[in-house]
Amino acid sequence: MNQTTVRTRYAPSPTGTPHIGNTRTALYAFLLARKYGGQFILRIEDTDQKRTVPGSLEKIYAIQEFLGTTPDEDPQKGGPFGPYVQTQRLDIYQKYVQRLLAKGAAYEDAGAIRIKMPKDGYTVWHDLVQGKISIPNQEVDDKVLLKSDGVPTYHLAAMIDDHLMEISHIIRGVEYIVSTPVHLKIYEALGWKFPQIAHVPLLLGPDRTKLSKRHGAKSVLEYRDEGYLPEAINNFLFYLGFSYQDNSAILNLDDMVKIFDETKIQKQNAIFDLQKLNHFNKAWIKRLADEDLSERLRPFVKYETSAKLLLKIIPLIKERIFRLDQFDQLTQFFFVRPAPHTSDASDLTHSYLQSAFDVLSSVDWTKEAIESALANSANAQGWNRGEYFMALRLAVAGSRVTPPLTESMLIIGQAEILARLKQNLT
């Protein structure tokens, strides 16, 4: 294949925030372009103005930027083929409708223009994913190409643009298979060579029904705001329709470019498993350098803190979280003194805390000295060591689930730890 000719596109409509399935398809188009050293473009299909939602364009751009799959050409500026926003190309579509009418491939109907499909025979093509597909022409309607108000439908605008923008490969969802005979007819009538086409599988929930919010499906921006890393989202999306080894390898975009093969995209529908996304996110969090993780955590840290303190805390929580938004709940006791823990104010608990206060008042402030002195105190009294340390944990952190206790106390400091114990003893 000539490596300079591959051009792929992602062509969302600004009718809301793109679905995670659309983002997966965009990833495949991006990888295919990169694999052959070609171009990946973003086209905005906004001809259905009644369904346009304000702010959608910004969200489309934000998703691609966040994931690192930004297009090679700015859709607002366009390229040598004009702007990549369809409402700025309406005169172009009018010109090609007239050609279709002149060739007898389209006709007027109640002010609209329709494609003239044959009523016998089959439309047959080879799909890069699905293989040979054959659809009886009698099952294909004469779709509207141009509405009576002069605005093109998807069928016309997308195909004209794909040709004029020199798209070599169309990657889209299987739901578009039924429209392909119309699209092939447009290309044929205008004497153009149809791009290679790949219809990729649907995304289903774990119960094998159409993917929805109840399965945990959200937009990439929602996942971003919950603390999912772009590397993890890409890694997860890659396996939703493509298999590599046991589908557990941690891959970055460069890895995926090397592995991706458009002819090996799976036919079967892919199962969206949120637990697998969590697994990849946890793995990527662990992979990040502490300094990198510190920067990415910044939007999720609710308290004013120094980079130095954050870097001390990160090693204690790095392997305990699978989303960045979990950082706050696990670490807020570093920044704010918890209220006195009163759920267990028994005499024994009081004795535990008094003992801990006495020990920690005079101990060398090192991990070894603290742990040895506390253990010796519990043993000398014949106390249950687990209960003893839990009472201390609750007084220090206000929670039963925390990062390692001694390391946390070292960061908080001796004076503040003693103050927390004291407030639980009064």
C-alpha positions as CSV (number, residue, x, y, z in Angstrom):
1,M,0.0,0.0,0.0
2,N,1.2,3.5,-0.8
3,Q,1.8,4.9,2.6
4,T,1.2,8.5,1.6
5,T,-2.4,7.9,0.5
6,V,-4.2,6.8,3.7
7,R,-6.6,9.3,5.0
8,T,-9.2,8.4,7.6
9,R,-11.9,10.5,9.3
10,Y,-14.0,10.8,12.4
11,A,-17.2,12.6,11.5
12,P,-19.4,13.3,14.6
13,S,-22.5,15.4,14.7
14,P,-22.7,18.2,17.3
15,T,-25.9,16.8,18.8
16,G,-24.5,16.2,22.3
17,T,-21.4,14.7,23.9
18,P,-20.1,11.9,21.7
19,H,-20.9,8.3,22.9
20,I,-18.0,6.2,24.1
21,G,-18.7,3.9,21.1
22,N,-18.1,6.8,18.7
23,T,-14.8,7.5,20.5
24,R,-13.7,3.9,20.1
25,T,-14.4,4.1,16.3
26,A,-12.4,7.4,16.2
27,L,-9.5,5.7,17.9
28,Y,-9.4,2.9,15.3
29,A,-9.5,5.6,12.5
30,F,-6.6,7.4,14.2
31,L,-4.5,4.2,14.6
32,L,-5.1,3.2,11.0
33,A,-3.9,6.6,9.7
34,R,-0.8,6.5,12.0
35,K,0.0,2.9,10.9
36,Y,0.4,4.0,7.3
37,G,1.9,7.4,8.0
38,G,-1.3,9.0,6.7
39,Q,-3.7,11.7,8.0
40,F,-6.5,11.5,10.4
41,I,-9.1,14.3,10.0
42,L,-12.1,15.5,12.0
43,R,-15.2,16.5,10.1
44,I,-18.2,18.1,11.7
45,E,-21.5,16.8,10.3
46,D,-23.8,19.5,11.4
47,T,-26.5,19.7,8.7
48,D,-29.2,18.6,11.1
49,Q,-29.4,22.0,12.7
50,K,-32.5,21.3,14.7
51,R,-30.7,18.6,16.7
52,T,-27.5,20.7,17.3
53,V,-26.7,21.1,21.0
54,P,-24.7,24.2,22.0
55,G,-21.3,23.3,23.4
56,S,-21.1,20.0,21.6
57,L,-18.3,21.1,19.3
58,E,-16.1,22.1,22.3
59,K,-16.8,18.7,23.8
60,I,-15.9,16.9,20.6
61,Y,-12.5,18.7,20.5
62,A,-11.9,18.3,24.2
63,I,-12.3,14.5,24.0
64,Q,-9.8,14.1,21.1
65,E,-7.3,16.4,22.8
66,F,-7.6,14.6,26.1
67,L,-7.0,11.2,24.5
68,G,-4.1,12.5,22.4
69,T,-5.9,11.6,19.2
70,T,-6.1,15.1,17.8
71,P,-6.7,15.5,14.1
72,D,-4.0,16.4,11.7
73,E,-6.0,19.3,10.2
74,D,-8.2,21.8,12.0
75,P,-11.8,21.2,11.1
76,Q,-12.6,24.9,11.4
77,K,-9.9,25.9,9.0
78,G,-10.2,22.9,6.8
79,G,-7.6,22.1,4.3
80,P,-7.1,22.0,0.5
81,F,-10.6,20.5,0.3
82,G,-12.3,23.4,2.0
83,P,-13.7,23.7,5.5
84,Y,-14.5,20.4,7.3
85,V,-17.8,21.7,8.7
86,Q,-20.7,20.7,6.5
87,T,-22.9,23.7,6.9
88,Q,-20.0,25.7,5.4
89,R,-20.1,23.4,2.3
90,L,-23.8,23.6,1.2
91,D,-23.0,25.0,-2.2
92,I,-20.8,22.0,-2.9
93,Y,-23.6,19.5,-2.3
94,Q,-26.0,21.4,-4.5
95,K,-23.5,21.0,-7.4
96,Y,-23.2,17.3,-7.0
97,V,-27.0,16.8,-6.7
98,Q,-27.4,18.4,-10.0
99,R,-24.9,15.9,-11.5
100,L,-26.8,13.0,-10.0
101,L,-30.1,14.4,-11.4
102,A,-28.5,14.8,-14.9
103,K,-27.3,11.2,-14.8
104,G,-30.7,9.9,-13.9
105,A,-29.3,8.6,-10.6
106,A,-31.6,10.8,-8.5
107,Y,-35.0,12.3,-8.9
108,E,-37.2,15.1,-7.4
109,D,-40.0,14.1,-5.1
110,A,-42.2,16.7,-3.3
111,G,-39.4,19.2,-3.4
112,A,-36.8,16.8,-2.1
113,I,-34.2,14.9,-4.1
114,R,-34.0,11.1,-3.8
115,I,-31.5,8.5,-4.9
116,K,-32.8,6.2,-7.6
117,M,-31.9,2.7,-6.4
118,P,-32.3,-0.4,-8.6
119,K,-35.2,-2.7,-7.6
120,D,-33.6,-5.9,-8.6
121,G,-30.3,-7.7,-8.1
122,Y,-27.9,-7.2,-5.2
123,T,-25.4,-4.6,-4.0
124,V,-22.3,-6.5,-3.1
125,W,-19.0,-5.3,-1.5
126,H,-16.1,-6.5,0.5
127,D,-16.0,-5.2,4.0
128,L,-12.6,-5.1,5.8
129,V,-14.2,-6.4,9.0
130,Q,-17.4,-8.2,7.9
131,G,-16.1,-9.8,4.7
132,K,-18.4,-10.2,1.7
133,I,-21.7,-8.4,2.2
134,S,-24.7,-8.8,-0.2
135,I,-27.9,-6.8,0.2
136,P,-31.0,-7.3,-2.0
137,N,-31.7,-4.0,-3.7
138,Q,-35.4,-4.4,-3.2
139,E,-34.8,-4.0,0.5
140,V,-33.2,-0.5,0.0
141,D,-35.4,2.6,0.0
142,D,-34.8,5.5,-2.3
143,K,-33.3,7.6,0.4
144,V,-33.6,11.4,0.5
145,L,-30.3,13.1,-0.5
146,L,-31.4,16.7,-0.4
147,K,-34.3,17.9,1.7
148,S,-36.9,20.4,0.3
149,D,-35.2,23.2,2.2
150,G,-32.0,22.5,0.3
151,V,-30.1,20.9,3.2
152,P,-28.4,17.6,2.4
153,T,-28.9,14.5,4.4
154,Y,-26.1,12.4,5.8
155,H,-26.2,10.0,2.8
156,L,-25.3,12.8,0.4
157,A,-23.0,15.1,2.4
158,A,-20.9,12.4,4.0
159,M,-20.2,10.7,0.6
160,I,-19.4,13.9,-1.2
161,D,-17.1,14.9,1.6
162,D,-15.4,11.5,1.8
163,H,-14.5,11.7,-1.9
164,L,-13.5,15.4,-2.0
165,M,-11.4,15.0,1.2
166,E,-9.7,12.0,-0.3
167,I,-10.8,9.6,2.4
168,S,-9.2,6.2,1.7
169,H,-10.7,4.2,4.5
170,I,-14.1,4.6,6.2
171,I,-14.4,3.1,9.6
172,R,-17.9,3.2,11.1
173,G,-20.3,1.2,13.2
174,V,-22.2,-1.9,11.9
175,E,-25.5,0.1,12.0
176,Y,-24.4,1.8,8.8
177,I,-24.2,-1.4,6.8
178,V,-27.8,-1.0,5.6
179,S,-27.0,2.4,4.2
180,T,-23.9,1.3,2.3
181,P,-25.8,0.4,-0.9
182,V,-27.0,4.0,-1.2
183,H,-23.5,5.2,-0.6
184,L,-22.0,2.9,-3.2
185,K,-24.7,4.0,-5.7
186,I,-23.7,7.7,-5.2
187,Y,-20.0,6.9,-5.8
188,E,-20.8,4.7,-8.8
189,A,-23.1,7.3,-10.4
190,L,-20.5,10.0,-10.1
191,G,-17.7,7.7,-11.5
192,W,-15.7,7.6,-8.3
193,K,-13.8,4.8,-6.6
194,F,-15.3,3.8,-3.3
195,P,-13.0,3.9,-0.2
196,Q,-12.2,0.8,1.6
197,I,-14.8,0.3,4.3
198,A,-14.8,-1.3,7.7
199,H,-18.0,-1.7,9.8
200,V,-16.9,-2.2,13.4
201,P,-18.9,-4.1,16.0
202,L,-21.4,-2.6,18.5
203,L,-20.6,-2.1,22.1
204,L,-22.8,-4.1,24.4
205,G,-23.3,-4.1,28.2
206,P,-22.3,-7.2,30.2
207,D,-25.9,-8.4,29.8
208,R,-25.4,-8.3,26.0
209,T,-28.0,-5.5,25.6
210,K,-27.3,-2.2,23.9
211,L,-24.8,-0.3,25.9
212,S,-26.4,2.4,28.1
213,K,-25.8,4.5,31.2
214,R,-26.9,1.7,33.4
215,H,-23.9,-0.3,32.3
216,G,-21.6,2.5,33.3
217,A,-21.3,3.9,29.8
218,K,-20.5,7.6,29.9
219,S,-18.7,10.1,27.7
220,V,-15.0,10.3,27.9
221,L,-15.3,13.7,29.5
222,E,-17.3,12.2,32.4
223,Y,-14.6,9.5,32.8
224,R,-12.0,12.2,32.8
225,D,-13.7,14.1,35.5
226,E,-13.9,10.9,37.6
227,G,-10.1,10.5,37.4
228,Y,-9.6,8.0,34.5
229,L,-6.4,8.6,32.6
230,P,-6.4,9.0,28.9
231,E,-3.8,6.2,28.5
232,A,-6.2,3.8,30.3
233,I,-9.3,4.8,28.3
234,N,-7.4,4.3,25.0
235,N,-6.0,1.0,26.3
236,F,-9.5,-0.1,27.2
237,L,-11.2,1.1,24.0
238,F,-8.5,-0.6,21.9
239,Y,-9.7,-4.0,23.1
240,L,-13.4,-3.3,22.4
241,G,-13.3,-4.9,19.0
242,F,-9.6,-5.9,18.6
243,S,-7.8,-8.8,20.2
244,Y,-4.1,-8.8,21.1
245,Q,-2.6,-11.7,23.1
246,D,-4.9,-12.1,26.1
247,N,-6.2,-8.6,25.9
248,S,-4.5,-7.5,29.1
249,A,-1.3,-5.9,27.8
250,I,-0.7,-2.4,28.9
251,L,-0.4,-0.4,25.7
252,N,0.2,3.2,24.8
253,L,-0.8,4.8,21.5
254,D,2.5,4.0,19.9
255,D,2.2,0.4,20.9
256,M,-1.3,0.3,19.4
257,V,-0.2,1.8,16.1
258,K,2.3,-1.0,15.7
259,I,-0.2,-3.8,16.6
260,F,-3.3,-2.4,14.9
261,D,-4.5,-4.3,11.8
262,E,-7.7,-3.1,10.1
263,T,-8.3,-6.6,8.7
264,K,-8.2,-8.2,12.2
265,I,-10.9,-6.1,13.9
266,Q,-13.4,-8.6,15.3
267,K,-16.8,-9.2,13.8
268,Q,-18.5,-10.0,17.1
269,N,-20.0,-7.3,19.3
270,A,-17.7,-6.1,22.1
271,I,-18.7,-6.3,25.8
272,F,-18.1,-3.1,27.7
273,D,-16.9,-4.1,31.2
274,L,-16.3,-1.3,33.6
275,Q,-14.2,-3.5,35.8
276,K,-11.7,-3.9,33.0
277,L,-11.5,-0.2,32.6
278,N,-10.8,0.1,36.3
279,H,-8.1,-2.5,36.0
280,F,-6.4,-0.6,33.2
281,N,-6.7,2.7,35.1
282,K,-5.2,1.2,38.2
283,A,-2.3,-0.2,36.2
284,W,-1.6,3.1,34.5
285,I,-1.7,5.1,37.7
286,K,0.9,2.7,39.1
287,R,3.0,3.2,36.0
288,L,3.2,7.0,36.3
289,A,6.2,8.7,37.8
290,D,5.2,10.3,41.1
291,E,5.9,13.8,39.7
292,D,3.6,13.1,36.7
293,L,0.9,11.7,39.0
294,S,1.2,14.7,41.2
295,E,0.3,17.0,38.3
296,R,-2.6,14.9,37.2
297,L,-4.0,14.8,40.8
298,R,-4.0,18.5,41.1
299,P,-7.7,19.0,39.9
300,F,-8.8,16.4,42.4
301,V,-7.0,17.8,45.5
302,K,-9.6,19.8,47.4
303,Y,-7.2,21.4,49.9
304,E,-4.4,23.9,49.2
305,T,-1.2,22.0,49.5
306,S,2.4,22.1,48.4
307,A,3.9,19.9,45.7
308,K,6.4,18.7,48.3
309,L,3.6,17.4,50.6
310,L,1.8,15.8,47.7
311,L,4.9,14.0,46.6
312,K,5.2,12.6,50.2
313,I,1.6,11.3,50.2
314,I,1.6,9.8,46.7
315,P,3.7,6.7,47.4
316,L,1.3,5.8,50.2
317,I,-1.8,5.8,48.0
318,K,-0.5,5.0,44.5
319,E,-1.4,1.4,44.6
320,R,-4.6,1.9,46.6
321,I,-6.7,3.9,44.1
322,F,-8.0,3.0,40.7
323,R,-9.4,6.5,40.0
324,L,-7.9,9.9,40.7
325,D,-11.1,11.1,42.4
326,Q,-10.5,8.6,45.2
327,F,-7.5,10.5,46.3
328,D,-9.5,13.0,48.3
329,Q,-11.5,10.6,50.5
330,L,-8.3,8.5,51.2
331,T,-6.1,11.5,52.1
332,Q,-8.2,14.4,53.5
333,F,-6.9,13.6,57.0
334,F,-3.5,14.8,56.0
335,F,-4.9,18.3,55.4
336,V,-7.7,18.6,57.9
337,R,-7.8,17.3,61.5
338,P,-10.7,14.8,61.7
339,A,-13.4,15.4,64.4
340,P,-13.0,13.3,67.6
341,H,-14.0,9.7,67.0
342,T,-16.9,9.1,69.4
343,S,-18.5,5.9,68.1
344,D,-16.4,3.8,70.5
345,A,-15.7,5.7,73.6
346,S,-15.2,2.7,75.9
347,D,-12.8,2.7,78.8
348,L,-10.6,0.3,76.9
349,T,-10.4,2.6,73.9
350,H,-9.5,5.4,76.2
351,S,-6.7,3.3,77.6
352,Y,-5.4,2.5,74.1
353,L,-5.2,6.1,73.2
354,Q,-3.7,7.2,76.5
355,S,-1.0,4.6,76.1
356,A,-0.4,5.7,72.5
357,F,-0.2,9.3,73.5
358,D,2.3,8.5,76.2
359,V,4.4,6.4,73.9
360,L,4.4,8.9,71.0
361,S,5.2,11.9,73.2
362,S,8.7,10.6,73.8
363,V,9.6,8.3,70.9
364,D,12.1,9.1,68.2
365,W,10.0,10.1,65.2
366,T,11.1,7.3,62.9
367,K,9.1,4.4,61.4
368,E,11.1,1.7,63.3
369,A,11.0,3.5,66.6
370,I,7.3,4.3,66.4
371,E,6.2,0.8,65.4
372,S,8.4,-0.9,68.0
373,A,7.3,1.3,70.9
374,L,3.6,1.0,70.1
375,A,3.9,-2.8,69.7
376,N,5.8,-3.1,73.0
377,S,3.1,-1.0,74.8
378,A,0.3,-3.2,73.5
379,N,2.1,-6.4,74.3
380,A,3.0,-5.2,77.8
381,Q,-0.7,-4.6,78.6
382,G,-1.8,-7.9,77.0
383,W,-4.0,-6.0,74.6
384,N,-5.2,-7.1,71.2
385,R,-2.7,-5.4,68.9
386,G,-5.3,-5.1,66.0
387,E,-7.8,-3.3,68.2
388,Y,-5.1,-1.1,69.7
389,F,-3.8,0.1,66.3
390,M,-7.4,0.5,65.0
391,A,-8.2,2.9,67.9
392,L,-5.1,4.9,67.0
393,R,-6.0,4.9,63.3
394,L,-9.5,6.2,64.0
395,A,-8.1,9.0,66.2
396,V,-5.5,10.0,63.7
397,A,-7.4,9.6,60.4
398,G,-11.1,9.4,61.4
399,S,-11.5,6.3,59.2
400,R,-10.9,2.6,59.3
401,V,-9.5,2.6,55.7
402,T,-6.3,4.7,55.3
403,P,-2.9,4.6,53.8
404,P,-0.2,2.9,56.0
405,L,-0.6,4.4,59.5
406,T,3.0,4.9,60.6
407,E,4.0,6.5,57.3
408,S,1.0,8.8,57.5
409,M,1.9,9.8,61.0
410,L,5.5,10.6,59.9
411,I,4.1,13.0,57.2
412,I,1.6,14.6,59.5
413,G,4.1,15.2,62.2
414,Q,4.5,14.5,65.9
415,A,2.9,17.6,67.3
416,E,-0.3,17.2,65.2
417,I,-0.6,13.5,66.0
418,L,-0.4,14.2,69.7
419,A,-3.0,17.0,69.3
420,R,-5.4,14.5,67.5
421,L,-4.9,11.9,70.3
422,K,-5.5,14.6,72.9
423,Q,-8.8,15.7,71.5
424,N,-10.0,12.1,71.6
425,L,-9.0,11.8,75.3
426,T,-10.9,14.8,76.6
